[in-house]
Amino acid sequence: MESVISPHTVVWLTFAVAFVFGVIGQKTHFCTMGAVSDIVNMGDWSRMRMWLLAMGIAVLGAGSLDMAGLIDLDKSIYRGPAFTWLSYLVGGAAFGVGMVLASGCGSKTLIRVGSGNLKSLVVFLVIGVVAYMTMRGVFGVFRVNVLDKVAVDLPGGQGLPALLTRGGMAPTTADLLAVLLVGGGLTAFCLLRRDFWNVDNLLGGLGTGLAVVAAWYVSGHMGYVAEHPDTLEEAFLATNSGRMESLTFIAPLAYTLELLMLWSDASRTVTVAVAAVLGVIAGSFAWSILTRNFRWEGFASVEDTASHLIGAALMGFGGVTAMGCTVGQGITGFSTLALGSVVTFTAIVLAATAALKFQYWRLMREG
């Protein structure tokens, strides 16, 4: 269905969705790095179940919108036919190590910026610069000419429903089965544990998942134009990629810095990605002020500074190379049931686990 709203409306609606995401993240301490850390250090799966619940809800919601014909997930960046498995593995691993060194992923960085964390502001800047270098600069040359060339072509795309269809299953059945098995399975895994049922866990999982679904609807349905008046081609309003987009937090940091640096260039405008970045910061700031938890915080030492700088650089490189972060691939990409998102999610978790165990070993050795 063709959009009848303006690009400004799409941007403001995205900002509103991201604002809610920021509030939820600040209130519930939704943190993917923290989820892995809790398991490694304490054997506590509560925050991991929150993350997995968000993934399950996102799969169910995005899949329902797709099957209802309200959006087309094949028109996202995630389901393309080029399965760049080496980029997913290298990018995911770099991101996983980076988020441990920088004390949180891209979304957590924005949430902390909103609550007064100056360390996270520095991480934001470094992620943005390195992400831009990986998209269009010196690291981008390496990514395109080395990593992205190692790929497997999957005709019809890398979405799980397409893979089932190539196995002989009817498309409608494949869509329904994949969504119910993956989305329903993840949701059941989280909700069947009664000790998981508290306000923060449910709000963090359900709210984050629904925020991703809402962003898909805004960009993929409300922002869809069958024939743009300027190009006479299909378009999605106010997106950097030209495709439908949802929440992700690495490349958008680069787009935000680019807009701020080139503000006088009339061709540069606030996009869905930039609105999401600003919305998360604003939501986190509002909640931290409301609850009187806003605190200025800086680096504790030279080692602390170096760790965050290296971690930020790894996240900037890894997030672009793997086409997403813990939210961008781990929830948004995963909601499309793309094979690359599964690989990236696994690489992030395994690399973060290894980095946390190394930190623990180093701490015990020094002690």
Secondary structure, DSSP 8 states (H G I E B T S, - for coil): ----S-HHHHHHHHHHHHHHHHHHHHHHT--HHHHHHHHHHH---HHHHHHHHHHHHHHHHHHHHHHTTS--GGGSSTT-SEE-HHHHHHHHHHHHHHHHHTTS-HHHHHHHHHTTBHHHHHHHHHHHHHHHHHHHSHHHHHIIIIITTS-EE-TT-SBHHHHHHHTT--HHHHHHHHIIIIIIHHHHHHHT-GGG-SHHHHHHHHHHHHHHHHHHHIIIIITEESS-TTTSS-EETT-SSSS------SHHHHHHHHHHHTTT-TT----HHHHHHHHHHHHHHHHHHHTT----B---SHHHHHHHHHHHHHHHHHHHHTT--TTIIIIIIGGGTBHHHHHHHHHHHHHHHHHHHHHHHHHHHH-
